[in-house]
Amino acid sequence: MIKTTFKAHPIMILRLMKPYLFILILPLIRALIQYITKGEINGLLALEIIAFCFILAIAILRWRSISITVNDRYVTVKKGFLIKTRAVIEVSRLSSVSLKQNIFDYIFRSVDCEVNTEAGTPKKSDFSLKMHINDAKLLFKLIYGEEERQTVKFSAYRIALLAATTSSAASGIIVGVPIINQASDLLGVAISDMLLSEINNVSSRFNNIFPPIVNTVTIILLIAYGVSFIISFIKNVNFKLKSGKDGVEVQSGIIVRKRIIFKKSKINNICFEQTPLMRLIKKYSMRVSVGGYGDSKGDAAVIVPIATHKELEEQFAEHFPSFEVNGSFIRPLQTRFNLNRFLYIPALLALLILGIGAALMIIFPYFDRLVLFLMVVALCVDGYYASVCYHNYKHGGLNISDCVQASGSAGFTVRELYCEKNRIGVIKISQTPADRQFKTCKIKITVRSENADSVRVKNIDTSTVKNSLREQFELNIDE
Amino acid sequence: MTFALPKKTQLLWQMRIVFAFALLCAAVAFFSRYTLWFLLPAAIIATLGLGFAFVYMPFYFKSYKITVDENSISITKGVIIKTIQIMPFPRLVFAQSFTTPLSAVMKMKCVMLKAARGWMLIPEIENVNADYLLDNLRVKPND
């Protein structure tokens, strides 16, 4: 029986001290530089040095206490020197193991190793430690063994498309604003004020029917979107998919290199997804849901960054044959009347937007251009919603066999979900008065996993769905 | 197999509770230098702490029953509201033990059993029993 124990890399000390970077370490460095260059001593310097030494000592003790032991059946993780913890995980219960390497890691030959299971906090790895690169490679080999894997590379163009279609101004703001604020504090310069005045200056040069505030907000959102795009591109560029008989390995990134490996048997579900921007260029991405994978919202386990539906189907059949469905596809009735049932909500919303917009223009004539702009934005969103509804009518449906296929939407994302029958967590059937009259129903399928991915399929025949559920899940459902 | 918590667990938690309430009581009593009225909440806190540690906790720990069978582990506990928590072994993902300086001195460990979106906590038990649980729970039949 092979048994190997790995200790954490010394760079782990720096990681353990990272939370104190802005409140202690950087002010201390600044005070020391001030002392060396100007000969001035900050009144708090002695206290800061004592606190720094204390935190450093704690970090060293915590680093010394971390270890990971692997044998052919179990992974044991030990950590803590005051409160000691020991976790024992069966190898078969591991969801995924990922390695991340940034520039500092590259210099010091270390790597950030994350061990994930289904039992952790959502969007957070269960165990994370810095290891020596060679130790991490050996750990990978001990846990997942070695097998021949076919490599698929994706071009920078495709990654740029993925970044462009999945980035959002909101994530750009979330990342960018704290950086600007921290930089302003450290340099003692009001960078945000400078940026805002520059944006105001630029936006005043545009002459269009919309008021200046619209230009300013648009420029801010475009900059935020650009930031998000660059981050997403750098994170995903150099994307490689290695698929073997049992395992899947995904590599990506230049500055921060990421490598994740998991067994195909640990996949909860596979999704073909289309974000609003992807819908404009008629492309999809394929992602898998693996327990514990990812430490932030944007870290979906993307398997194929961007491709047409046909290309995705080919990749799906090649890499995940066990997920193929073989039952009959239950879809909404393809009649003009049923199409109207799918489209009446966006039509009503459009009328409502036009009505409210007209009323606001009459009540507040001074703000007519702003109201017009907001109306145009709302109508665009409603138009997109109508296109999703049309997609649900044309391509939505459900197929229940040993594997389940559900095509529909989740919010504004068009989604096609595949999973094994025994991975389904909740099946929710709902009927509005209209559904009861036309003997149709809405069905929501939620996967039993950390991500709890779900899809909603609308207006399909109730008795066919219930028969299918009775047959496959041996359920006792009333007519 | 059904077992209860050892007496030492109760003692450990009584020490922790008394220490926590003593700290809180001292913090409130500190303000009595400004007005003696602060002694009243300090006295209430001290009474509550003592009552909690020496009246409620003995009943609470006495109510603890841990049952391990072929398929699952279940914990029954509660004085006023009784709860039964059951974890089938196929749902168990991993087991984790915790040792604090005080529990280390008393040679005890706390065990946490983790499942997807849920967990079960067994308060401090003897080191030998905790290690036995950690080493044996995970080899139960899984799906």
Interface residues (C-beta under 8 A of the other chain):
Chain A: Y74 L82 I83 K84 T85 R86 A87 V88 I89 E90 S92 R93 T117 E118 A119 G120 G291 R448 S449 E450
Chain B: V93 F94 A95 Q96 S97 F98 T99 T100 P101 A104 K114 A115 A116 R117 W119 L134 D135 R138 N142
